[in-house]
Amino acid sequence: MLDTLDAATVRRWCDGGLAVLRRHQGEIDELNVYPVPDGDTGTNLVLTLASARQALALDLETLPDDGATGHGHALRLMAQGALMGARGNSGVILAQILRGLADAVAALPAVRGRALAAALTHATTAAYDAVTAPVEGTVLSVIASAAEAAHATDSDDLPIVARAAADGAALALDRTPTQLPALAGAGVVDAGGRGLCLLLDALVAAVTGEHPDDPGPGPDRPAPEEPPAAGPRPPAEAGADGPPVTPRPPKGNGADGPPVTVRESGSTEYAYEVQFLLDAEPEAVGRMREALAGLGDSLVVVGGDRTWNVHVHVDDVGAAIEAGVVAGRPYRISVTRFADPPPAGAPAPPGPGDRTGRTAVVAATGTGLTELLTGEGAAVVPPEPSAELLLDTVRSTGAAEVVVLPGDAATQAVAALVAREANRAGVRVSVVPTRSPVQALAALAVRDPGRSFEDDVIAMAEAAGACRYAEVRYAAAAALTVAGPCRAGDVVALIEGEVHLIGTDLVDTCKQVVDRMLGGGGELVTLLCGAQAPAGLADAVRDHVGLRWPFVQVHAYPGGQPHHPLLVGVE
């Protein structure tokens, strides 16, 4: 057992916490019934802590010049990573709890029992302060009870205080159905609170080296004695037990707008979840908070040192983002439309055991291209989607087996993360590496539901790999390429991601790039004409291929992609 918290223990805590959240991810998702069933709290917590763990991969031996100790530096990295990758309401609040812990102990030479208790109190205050309208019966109640129990020990023994905090959190979790009628009606405890209990159990394991079984809440888990009160607790605002709110249908149908998901928390009054990171001064953030509070609910603003994570539910997306622009520089902006509440008596969305069939998810853009892909039975997300959006899309398909076709290297890394998370939640997901939409079309063309999932994935990967791809675009600025210098406005043709041709005439350059690709063999050419393509481009290239390569088939489609007048695939 440890006497003090050190950097290695912080790392073990993060690793252990992420592992236990992954094991219980599906369970926590199913607990998320407030106010609409089948949320994604478990998924959001996993993605948030995964970002914290990634930040902890930095060199912990290189300390900043601000007086932080090794354990303080590790906790700050963990908190900063969680802040940058926080997902949903629960993830944002978890990031603030971690930040409160880090700020409380960063400069202390040692963190023993009383320091941990004080840090938990600081984290509780930070969490309550971040939420505009705190509600009891949520993760806020759980962290507050953990801090009270830790103080009640009046001990400087780190393992004793850590265990007391975990036990106090468990008691508070068991009380959440008595505080939120929605939980009582469903017979469950709060989802975010359950996640925090698992994290505190992981802290006990990291400090003591013990790894007890985790039966979860309920009669099989012996309840610790109720700790005495230890000082005032941040007050909750009214509203948790108020009259029911009549749901208002969200605007739009989601076909051409933001992705659709069930809401995680807050009232049913607002149609969209808006979340973004913000570079701004504290004074400007305070004014933004006031503006956003007048636009919606579930407002959580966490962070500091000019970096903030903002989460809010609104109807007016533009006004919410504008408030961020007025305050500073918003980035990583995500907008999610909440699904319409299911009609009375409607079946619940599919869980892991209810999923059937096989489908694909493709990252692409362009009206015509989207129609082509959906016509092949695939779901489409924008290029370079967030892990949250991609995972939501995979889950929303209702399929038991999903193939993800990422379309570029950046999305491939995100897709690999999402595949791991989805597989742990009971959805079989495989990623077929694709670098262009033409490769995705080639892969979709060979799908066969009669094959096993593994054989189908192999066949799709082989088809995508056998499809060479090229893109033709206009140069935005002068540059020196492997094919020579180009000027702004020149036509640039890339094959397999490398510049091969530079020209001044779009049609001639398109013909040349097809010739160069067919010089290495090929029987089928696929042309996707973009939004910048002039009328007749496809016909001109098709006629050229017919004269120069008479035994080659050409399929041309209006893709509508915004930045490439032509995408080419050769099989």
C-alpha positions as CSV (number, residue, x, y, z in Angstrom):
1,M,0.0,0.0,0.0
2,L,1.1,3.6,-0.7
3,D,1.5,6.4,1.9
4,T,1.4,9.1,-0.8
5,L,0.0,9.5,-4.3
6,D,2.8,9.6,-7.0
7,A,2.9,10.0,-10.8
8,A,3.1,6.2,-11.3
9,T,-0.1,5.7,-9.2
10,V,-1.9,8.4,-11.2
11,R,-1.0,6.5,-14.4
12,R,-2.2,3.2,-12.9
13,W,-5.4,4.9,-11.8
14,C,-6.1,6.2,-15.3
15,D,-5.3,2.9,-16.9
16,G,-7.4,0.9,-14.4
17,G,-10.2,3.4,-14.6
18,L,-10.4,3.3,-18.4
19,A,-10.3,-0.5,-18.3
20,V,-13.2,-0.8,-15.8
21,L,-15.2,1.8,-17.7
22,R,-14.8,-0.2,-20.9
23,R,-15.9,-3.3,-19.1
24,H,-19.1,-1.6,-17.9
25,Q,-19.6,0.7,-20.9
26,G,-22.8,-1.1,-22.1
27,E,-24.2,-1.3,-18.6
28,I,-23.7,2.5,-18.0
29,D,-25.2,3.3,-21.4
30,E,-28.3,1.3,-20.5
31,L,-28.6,3.1,-17.1
32,N,-28.9,6.4,-18.9
33,V,-32.7,6.9,-18.7
34,Y,-32.9,10.6,-17.7
35,P,-34.9,11.9,-19.3
36,V,-34.9,9.7,-22.5
37,P,-33.9,6.0,-22.3
38,D,-30.9,4.5,-24.1
39,G,-28.2,7.2,-23.8
40,D,-24.5,7.1,-24.2
41,T,-23.0,8.1,-20.9
42,G,-20.8,5.0,-20.8
43,T,-19.5,5.7,-24.2
44,N,-18.9,9.3,-23.4
45,L,-17.0,8.5,-20.2
46,V,-14.8,5.9,-22.0
47,L,-13.9,8.4,-24.8
48,T,-13.2,11.1,-22.3
49,L,-10.9,9.0,-20.2
50,A,-9.2,7.5,-23.3
51,S,-8.2,11.1,-24.2
52,A,-6.9,11.6,-20.6
53,R,-4.8,8.4,-21.0
54,Q,-3.4,9.6,-24.3
55,A,-2.3,12.8,-22.6
56,L,-0.6,10.8,-19.9
57,A,1.6,9.1,-22.5
58,L,3.7,12.3,-22.5
59,D,7.0,12.4,-20.7
60,L,6.1,12.5,-17.0
61,E,9.7,13.1,-16.1
62,T,9.9,16.5,-17.8
63,L,8.2,18.8,-15.3
64,P,7.0,22.3,-16.2
65,D,8.5,25.4,-14.6
66,D,5.5,26.2,-12.4
67,G,6.4,24.3,-9.2
68,A,4.3,21.3,-9.9
69,T,5.4,18.0,-8.5
70,G,5.5,14.7,-10.4
71,H,2.0,13.7,-9.1
72,G,0.7,17.2,-9.8
73,H,2.0,17.2,-13.3
74,A,0.5,13.8,-14.0
75,L,-2.9,14.8,-12.7
76,R,-2.7,18.0,-14.8
77,L,-2.0,16.0,-17.9
78,M,-4.8,13.7,-17.1
79,A,-7.2,16.6,-16.5
80,Q,-6.1,18.4,-19.6
81,G,-6.5,15.4,-21.8
82,A,-10.0,14.8,-20.4
83,L,-10.8,18.4,-21.1
84,M,-9.7,18.3,-24.7
85,G,-11.5,15.1,-25.4
86,A,-14.6,15.4,-23.1
87,R,-17.7,14.0,-24.7
88,G,-21.2,14.9,-23.6
89,N,-22.4,16.3,-20.3
90,S,-21.0,13.5,-18.2
91,G,-17.5,13.7,-19.9
92,V,-17.4,17.5,-19.4
93,I,-18.2,17.2,-15.7
94,L,-15.6,14.4,-15.2
95,A,-13.0,16.6,-16.8
96,Q,-13.8,19.3,-14.3
97,I,-13.6,16.9,-11.4
98,L,-10.2,15.8,-12.5
99,R,-9.1,19.4,-12.9
100,G,-10.3,20.2,-9.4
101,L,-8.2,17.3,-8.0
102,A,-5.2,18.4,-10.0
103,D,-5.4,22.1,-8.9
104,A,-5.7,21.1,-5.3
105,V,-2.6,18.9,-5.1
106,A,-0.4,20.1,-7.9
107,A,2.1,22.0,-5.7
108,L,1.8,19.8,-2.5
109,P,5.1,17.9,-1.8
110,A,3.0,14.8,-0.8
111,V,-0.6,13.7,-1.1
112,R,-1.8,11.7,1.9
113,G,-5.2,11.1,3.3
114,R,-6.2,14.6,4.4
115,A,-4.8,16.1,1.2
116,L,-6.9,13.7,-0.9
117,A,-10.0,14.6,1.1
118,A,-9.4,18.3,0.6
119,A,-8.9,17.7,-3.1
120,L,-12.2,15.8,-3.4
121,T,-13.9,18.8,-1.8
122,H,-12.2,21.1,-4.2
123,A,-13.3,18.9,-7.1
124,T,-16.9,18.9,-5.8
125,T,-17.0,22.7,-5.7
126,A,-15.5,22.9,-9.2
127,A,-18.0,20.4,-10.6
128,Y,-21.0,22.3,-9.1
129,D,-19.6,25.6,-10.3
130,A,-19.3,24.3,-13.8
131,V,-23.0,23.4,-14.1
132,T,-25.4,26.3,-14.5
133,A,-28.4,24.4,-13.0
134,P,-27.1,21.6,-10.7
135,V,-29.5,18.7,-10.1
136,E,-29.3,16.3,-7.2
137,G,-29.4,12.6,-7.9
138,T,-26.6,12.9,-10.5
139,V,-22.9,12.6,-10.6
140,L,-22.7,15.8,-8.6
141,S,-24.4,14.2,-5.6
142,V,-22.0,11.3,-5.9
143,I,-18.8,13.3,-5.9
144,A,-20.1,15.4,-3.0
145,S,-20.8,12.3,-0.9
146,A,-17.4,10.9,-1.7
147,A,-15.8,14.1,-0.4
148,E,-17.9,14.1,2.8
149,A,-17.0,10.5,3.5
150,A,-13.3,11.2,2.9
151,H,-13.4,14.1,5.4
152,A,-15.3,12.1,8.0
153,T,-12.5,9.6,8.4
154,D,-10.3,12.4,9.9
155,S,-7.3,10.3,8.8
156,D,-4.1,10.9,7.0
157,D,-3.9,7.3,5.8
158,L,-4.2,7.4,2.0
159,P,-5.8,4.0,1.5
160,I,-8.3,4.5,4.3
161,V,-9.4,7.8,2.8
162,A,-9.6,6.5,-0.7
163,R,-11.8,3.5,0.4
164,A,-14.0,5.8,2.4
165,A,-14.5,8.1,-0.6
166,A,-15.4,5.1,-2.8
167,D,-17.9,3.8,-0.2
168,G,-19.5,7.2,0.3
169,A,-19.9,7.5,-3.5
170,A,-21.6,4.1,-3.6
171,L,-24.0,5.2,-0.9
172,A,-24.9,8.3,-2.8
173,L,-25.3,6.3,-6.0
174,D,-27.8,4.0,-4.2
175,R,-29.8,7.2,-3.1
176,T,-30.0,8.6,-6.6
177,P,-33.4,7.0,-7.5
178,T,-34.9,8.7,-4.4
179,Q,-33.7,12.1,-5.7
180,L,-34.7,11.7,-9.4
181,P,-38.2,10.3,-10.2
182,A,-37.0,9.3,-13.7
183,L,-34.5,6.9,-12.1
184,A,-37.0,5.6,-9.6
185,G,-39.5,4.9,-12.4
186,A,-37.0,2.9,-14.4
187,G,-35.6,1.2,-11.3
188,V,-32.0,2.2,-12.0
189,V,-29.3,4.4,-10.5
190,D,-27.7,7.4,-12.2
191,A,-25.4,6.5,-15.1
192,G,-22.8,9.3,-14.6
193,G,-22.7,8.5,-10.9
194,R,-22.1,4.8,-11.6
195,G,-19.2,5.7,-13.8
196,L,-17.7,7.9,-11.1
197,C,-18.0,5.1,-8.6
198,L,-16.1,2.8,-10.9
199,L,-13.3,5.4,-11.2
200,L,-13.1,5.8,-7.4
201,D,-12.9,2.0,-7.0
202,A,-10.1,2.1,-9.6
203,L,-8.3,4.7,-7.4
204,V,-8.6,2.4,-4.4
205,A,-7.1,-0.4,-6.5
206,A,-4.2,1.8,-7.7
207,V,-3.4,3.0,-4.1
208,T,-3.7,-0.4,-2.4
209,G,-2.6,-2.8,-5.2
210,E,-5.8,-4.8,-4.5
211,H,-8.2,-5.6,-7.3
212,P,-11.5,-6.8,-5.7
213,D,-14.3,-8.1,-7.9
214,D,-16.7,-5.4,-8.9
215,P,-20.3,-6.7,-8.5
216,G,-21.8,-3.2,-9.1
217,P,-24.6,-1.5,-7.2
218,G,-27.3,-3.5,-5.6
219,P,-28.0,-6.0,-2.8
220,D,-24.9,-8.1,-3.6
221,R,-22.6,-5.2,-2.7
222,P,-22.5,-4.6,1.1
223,A,-23.5,-1.1,2.0
224,P,-21.0,0.9,4.1
225,E,-22.2,2.8,7.1
226,E,-23.7,6.2,6.4
227,P,-21.0,8.8,7.0
228,P,-21.7,11.8,9.1
229,A,-22.1,15.1,7.5
230,A,-18.9,17.0,7.1
231,G,-19.7,20.6,6.3
232,P,-22.0,22.4,3.9
233,R,-22.5,21.1,0.4
234,P,-23.1,23.2,-2.7
235,P,-26.8,23.8,-3.0
236,A,-28.8,22.3,-5.8
237,E,-31.2,24.4,-7.8
238,A,-34.8,23.5,-8.1
239,G,-36.2,21.7,-11.1
240,A,-35.4,18.0,-10.6
241,D,-38.8,17.2,-9.2
242,G,-40.8,19.8,-11.1
243,P,-43.8,19.2,-13.3
244,P,-43.3,17.1,-16.4
245,V,-42.3,18.9,-19.6
246,T,-44.1,18.3,-22.8
247,P,-41.5,17.2,-25.4
248,R,-41.0,19.5,-28.4
249,P,-40.0,17.8,-31.6
250,P,-36.6,18.8,-32.9
251,K,-36.3,21.0,-36.0
252,G,-35.4,19.2,-39.2
253,N,-35.3,15.6,-40.0
254,G,-31.6,15.0,-39.7
255,A,-31.1,13.9,-43.3
256,D,-28.9,16.9,-44.3
257,G,-28.3,18.4,-40.9
258,P,-26.4,17.4,-37.8
259,P,-26.2,13.7,-36.7
260,V,-29.0,12.4,-34.6
261,T,-28.7,10.9,-31.1
262,V,-30.8,10.5,-28.0
263,R,-30.2,13.2,-25.4
264,E,-28.0,12.4,-22.4
265,S,-29.4,14.8,-19.8
266,G,-31.3,18.0,-19.3
267,S,-34.9,18.9,-20.2
268,T,-36.7,17.8,-23.4
269,E,-37.2,21.4,-24.4
270,Y,-34.2,21.8,-26.8
271,A,-33.4,20.2,-30.1
272,Y,-29.6,20.3,-30.4
273,E,-26.5,19.6,-28.3
274,V,-23.7,22.0,-29.1
275,Q,-20.2,21.4,-27.8
276,F,-16.9,23.1,-28.6
277,L,-13.5,24.0,-27.2
278,L,-12.8,27.7,-26.7
279,D,-9.7,29.8,-26.4
280,A,-10.8,32.9,-24.3
281,E,-10.1,35.0,-21.2
282,P,-12.1,34.2,-18.0
283,E,-14.0,37.5,-18.2
284,A,-15.2,36.8,-21.7
285,V,-16.2,33.2,-20.7
286,G,-18.3,34.6,-17.9
287,R,-20.2,36.8,-20.4
288,M,-20.6,33.9,-22.8
289,R,-22.0,31.7,-20.0
290,E,-24.7,34.3,-19.3
291,A,-25.6,34.4,-23.0
292,L,-25.8,30.6,-23.3
293,A,-27.8,30.3,-20.2
294,G,-30.5,32.4,-21.9
295,L,-30.5,30.1,-24.9
296,G,-30.9,26.6,-23.5
297,D,-30.1,24.2,-20.7
298,S,-27.6,21.6,-19.6
299,L,-24.9,24.3,-19.8
300,V,-21.5,23.2,-18.5
301,V,-18.4,25.3,-19.0
302,V,-15.1,23.8,-17.7
303,G,-11.5,24.6,-18.1
304,G,-9.1,27.5,-17.4
305,D,-5.8,28.9,-18.6
306,R,-7.6,30.2,-21.7
307,T,-8.8,26.7,-22.7
308,W,-12.4,25.8,-22.1
309,N,-14.8,23.1,-23.0
310,V,-18.4,24.3,-23.5
311,H,-21.5,22.1,-23.6
312,V,-25.1,23.3,-24.0
313,H,-28.5,22.1,-25.3
314,V,-30.2,24.8,-27.5
315,D,-32.7,25.4,-30.3
316,D,-30.6,28.2,-31.9
317,V,-27.3,26.6,-32.9
318,G,-26.1,29.7,-34.7
319,A,-26.6,31.9,-31.6
320,A,-24.8,29.4,-29.4
321,I,-21.7,29.3,-31.7
322,E,-21.9,33.1,-32.1
323,A,-21.6,33.5,-28.3
324,G,-18.4,31.5,-28.5
325,V,-17.1,33.6,-31.3
326,V,-17.8,36.8,-29.3
327,A,-15.9,35.3,-26.3
328,G,-12.9,34.0,-28.2
329,R,-11.9,31.3,-30.7
330,P,-14.2,28.3,-30.7
331,Y,-12.9,25.1,-32.4
332,R,-13.7,21.4,-32.6
333,I,-17.4,22.5,-32.8
334,S,-19.8,19.6,-32.8
335,V,-23.6,19.8,-33.2
336,T,-25.9,16.9,-32.6
337,R,-29.6,16.8,-33.2
338,F,-31.6,14.9,-30.5
339,A,-33.8,12.2,-31.7
340,D,-37.6,12.6,-31.5
341,P,-39.0,11.1,-28.3
342,P,-40.4,7.6,-29.1
343,P,-44.2,7.4,-29.1
344,A,-45.8,5.8,-26.1
345,G,-45.5,2.0,-26.3
346,A,-42.8,2.1,-29.0
347,P,-40.1,-0.5,-28.6
348,A,-36.8,0.6,-27.2
349,P,-33.8,1.1,-29.6
350,P,-31.8,-2.0,-30.3
351,G,-29.4,-3.1,-27.7
352,P,-26.4,-5.5,-28.3
353,G,-28.7,-8.6,-28.1
354,D,-31.3,-7.1,-30.5
355,R,-29.0,-6.2,-33.3
356,T,-29.2,-8.1,-36.6
357,G,-27.7,-7.9,-40.1
358,R,-24.6,-6.3,-41.5
359,T,-24.0,-2.8,-42.9
360,A,-21.2,-0.3,-43.6
361,V,-20.4,3.3,-42.5
362,V,-18.5,5.5,-45.0
363,A,-16.8,8.9,-44.5
364,A,-17.6,11.0,-47.5
365,T,-19.2,14.3,-48.7
366,G,-21.1,15.4,-51.7
367,T,-24.8,15.1,-52.5
368,G,-24.4,12.7,-55.5
369,L,-21.7,10.6,-53.7
370,T,-23.9,10.3,-50.6
371,E,-26.8,9.1,-52.7
372,L,-24.5,6.5,-54.3
373,L,-23.3,5.2,-51.0
374,T,-26.7,5.1,-49.3
375,G,-28.0,3.4,-52.4
376,E,-25.5,0.7,-51.6
377,G,-27.0,0.4,-48.2
378,A,-24.2,2.3,-46.3
379,A,-24.5,5.0,-43.7
380,V,-22.5,8.2,-44.5
381,V,-20.7,10.5,-42.1
382,P,-18.7,13.7,-43.0
383,P,-15.0,13.3,-43.7
384,E,-12.8,13.4,-40.5
385,P,-15.7,12.8,-38.1
386,S,-15.2,12.9,-34.4
387,A,-15.0,9.6,-32.6
388,E,-18.3,10.4,-30.9
389,L,-20.1,11.0,-34.2
390,L,-18.6,7.9,-35.8
391,L,-19.5,5.7,-32.8
392,D,-23.0,7.2,-32.6
393,T,-23.5,6.4,-36.3
394,V,-22.2,2.8,-35.9
395,R,-24.6,2.2,-33.0
396,S,-27.6,3.9,-34.6
397,T,-27.5,1.5,-37.6
398,G,-28.9,-1.3,-35.4
399,A,-26.7,-3.8,-37.2
400,A,-24.8,-6.5,-35.4
401,E,-21.9,-6.3,-37.8
402,V,-20.5,-3.1,-39.3
403,V,-17.7,-2.4,-41.7
404,V,-16.2,1.2,-41.5
405,L,-14.7,2.7,-44.6
406,P,-12.8,5.8,-43.4
407,G,-11.7,7.4,-46.7
408,D,-8.5,9.1,-45.3
409,A,-5.6,8.5,-42.9
410,A,-7.0,10.8,-40.2
411,T,-10.4,9.1,-40.1
412,Q,-8.7,5.7,-40.2
413,A,-7.1,6.4,-36.8
414,V,-10.5,7.5,-35.4
415,A,-12.2,4.5,-36.9
416,A,-9.7,2.1,-35.2
417,L,-10.6,3.7,-31.8
418,V,-14.3,3.5,-32.5
419,A,-14.0,-0.1,-33.6
420,R,-12.4,-1.1,-30.3
421,E,-15.1,0.8,-28.3
422,A,-18.0,-0.7,-30.3
423,N,-16.7,-4.2,-30.1
424,R,-16.6,-3.9,-26.3
425,A,-20.2,-2.8,-26.4
426,G,-21.3,-5.9,-28.4
427,V,-21.2,-4.6,-32.0
428,R,-18.7,-6.3,-34.3
429,V,-16.9,-3.6,-36.2
430,S,-14.0,-4.0,-38.7
431,V,-12.2,-1.2,-40.5
432,V,-11.3,-1.6,-44.1
433,P,-8.5,0.9,-45.0
434,T,-9.7,3.2,-47.8
435,R,-8.1,6.5,-48.9
436,S,-10.8,7.6,-51.4
437,P,-14.5,7.3,-52.0
438,V,-13.8,5.3,-55.2
439,Q,-12.2,2.6,-53.0
440,A,-15.2,2.6,-50.8
441,L,-17.5,2.1,-53.8
442,A,-15.2,-0.8,-55.0
443,A,-15.4,-2.4,-51.5
444,L,-19.2,-2.1,-51.3
445,A,-19.6,-3.6,-54.7
446,V,-18.3,-7.0,-53.5
447,R,-20.2,-7.3,-50.3
448,D,-22.0,-10.7,-49.9
449,P,-24.3,-11.2,-46.8
450,G,-24.0,-14.9,-47.5
451,R,-20.4,-15.0,-46.5
452,S,-19.1,-14.9,-42.9
453,F,-18.3,-11.5,-41.6
454,E,-14.5,-12.2,-41.6
455,D,-14.6,-13.4,-45.3
456,D,-16.7,-10.4,-46.3
457,V,-14.3,-8.0,-44.7
458,I,-11.3,-9.7,-46.4
459,A,-13.1,-9.5,-49.8
460,M,-13.9,-5.8,-49.3
461,A,-10.3,-5.0,-48.3
462,E,-9.0,-6.8,-51.3
463,A,-11.4,-4.9,-53.6
464,A,-10.4,-1.6,-52.0
465,G,-6.7,-2.4,-52.3
466,A,-7.0,-3.3,-55.9
467,C,-8.6,0.0,-56.8
468,R,-6.0,2.6,-57.5
469,Y,-7.2,6.2,-56.9
470,A,-6.5,9.7,-58.1
471,E,-7.8,13.2,-57.4
472,V,-7.7,16.3,-59.5
473,R,-7.9,19.7,-57.8
474,Y,-6.9,23.3,-58.2
475,A,-3.8,24.5,-56.3
476,A,-4.7,27.0,-53.6
477,A,-1.2,28.5,-53.5
478,A,2.2,28.3,-55.2
479,A,4.2,25.3,-54.1
480,L,7.1,23.1,-55.0
481,T,6.0,19.5,-55.6
482,V,7.7,16.3,-56.6
483,A,6.3,16.9,-60.1
484,G,7.7,20.4,-60.2
485,P,6.6,23.9,-59.1
486,C,2.9,24.9,-59.3
487,R,1.2,28.3,-59.1
488,A,-2.1,29.2,-57.4
489,G,-4.9,28.2,-59.8
490,D,-2.9,25.4,-61.5
491,V,-4.6,22.0,-62.0
492,V,-2.9,19.4,-59.8
493,A,-3.4,15.7,-60.2
494,L,-2.4,13.3,-57.4
495,I,-2.2,9.5,-57.8
496,E,-2.3,7.5,-54.5
497,G,-1.7,10.8,-52.6
498,E,1.4,12.0,-54.6
499,V,1.5,14.8,-57.1
500,H,2.1,13.4,-60.6
501,L,0.8,16.1,-63.0
502,I,0.5,19.8,-63.0
503,G,-1.4,21.5,-65.8
504,T,-3.4,24.6,-66.7
505,D,-6.4,23.0,-68.4
506,L,-8.7,20.9,-66.2
507,V,-10.0,18.6,-69.0
508,D,-6.6,17.9,-70.5
509,T,-5.1,17.1,-67.1
510,C,-8.0,14.8,-66.3
511,K,-7.3,12.9,-69.5
512,Q,-3.6,12.7,-68.8
513,V,-4.1,11.3,-65.3
514,V,-6.4,8.6,-66.5
515,D,-3.9,7.6,-69.2
516,R,-1.1,7.4,-66.7
517,M,-3.2,5.2,-64.4
518,L,-4.3,2.9,-67.2
519,G,-0.7,2.6,-68.3
520,G,-0.3,0.2,-65.4
521,G,-3.3,-1.9,-66.4
522,G,-7.0,-1.8,-65.6
523,E,-10.4,-2.8,-66.9
524,L,-12.8,-0.4,-65.2
525,V,-12.6,3.4,-64.6
526,T,-14.9,5.1,-62.2
527,L,-15.2,8.9,-62.5
528,L,-16.8,11.0,-59.7
529,C,-17.4,14.6,-60.9
530,G,-17.3,17.2,-58.2
531,A,-19.1,20.5,-57.6
532,Q,-16.3,22.4,-59.4
533,A,-16.5,20.2,-62.5
534,P,-17.5,22.0,-65.7
535,A,-20.4,20.6,-67.8
536,G,-19.2,17.9,-70.2
537,L,-16.1,16.8,-68.1
538,A,-17.2,13.2,-67.7
539,D,-18.2,12.9,-71.4
540,A,-14.8,14.3,-72.5
541,V,-12.9,11.8,-70.4
542,R,-15.2,8.9,-71.3
543,D,-14.7,9.7,-75.1
544,H,-11.0,9.9,-74.6
545,V,-10.8,6.5,-72.9
546,G,-13.0,5.0,-75.6
547,L,-10.5,6.1,-78.3
548,R,-7.3,5.4,-76.4
549,W,-8.3,2.4,-74.3
550,P,-11.2,0.7,-76.2
551,F,-11.5,-2.4,-74.0
552,V,-11.8,-0.4,-70.8
553,Q,-15.3,0.3,-69.2
554,V,-16.0,3.8,-67.8
555,H,-18.7,4.5,-65.2
556,A,-19.2,8.2,-64.4
557,Y,-21.3,9.7,-61.6
558,P,-22.1,13.2,-60.3
559,G,-20.4,13.0,-56.9
560,G,-20.8,16.7,-55.9
561,Q,-17.7,16.6,-53.7
562,P,-16.6,20.2,-52.9
563,H,-12.9,20.3,-53.4
564,H,-12.1,17.9,-56.2
565,P,-13.5,18.4,-59.7
566,L,-12.7,14.8,-60.4
567,L,-12.0,11.6,-58.4
568,V,-10.8,8.6,-60.4
569,G,-10.7,4.9,-59.6
570,V,-9.1,2.3,-61.7
571,E,-9.7,-1.4,-61.2
